[in-house]
Amino acid sequence: MANYCWTNVQIYSENDKVHDLIDHLYEELGYDDIKECVEALFGSYKEYPFDKVGSKWIHLENGPDREGDDLTTLRFCSAWSFPAGYIEKLLDSIIGIDQHAYLTFDVDEESDDFIIGGCGNSVGFKYYEEESPERPDYEDDDYDALVDDFYDEVFKLKESFIDEAIKYLNE
């Protein structure tokens, strides 16, 4: 079972209010601001809303980073699992401002148990998950080349999951 999971989120919108919202929600958060990260979307709580968030804890690791006029990126770190409920709630926040906004995301974790890629828009939220390809053994003679191939395969799988989710939601 994974302990650390990283979720990379790309938020696309031509509406500056969407990006302003993301800045407002996350720009003051630090690395250890778990409670504040959850409260940014779910409000105050007495008991951690595990069933709503989808992971044991979550915090913002990087971002928000504005990339061009229509893209903001975020990177979350969570425990044990993909925080699907959290990302869905984030999606609801952005499409509440712009029905044409959407987000894509990919997830990986430290033990190579699984990889995920997906998309969310005003139509819905869809992701695909698969076991990670087998990482090469450190003792292999050509380990460096094999591990490069491993990461290339992981990247291609995540990209294909995102593409399939976009296709699914746009059918």
Secondary structure, DSSP 8 states (H G I E B T S, - for coil): --SEEEEEEEEE-S-HHHHHHHHHHHTT--TT-HHHHHHHHH---SS--HHHHSSS-EEEEEEEEE-SSSEEEEEEEEESS--HHHHHHHHHHHHTT-TT-EEEEEEEETT-SEEEEEEE-SS-EEEEEEE------TTSTTHHHHHHHHHHHHHHHHHHHHHHHHHHHT-
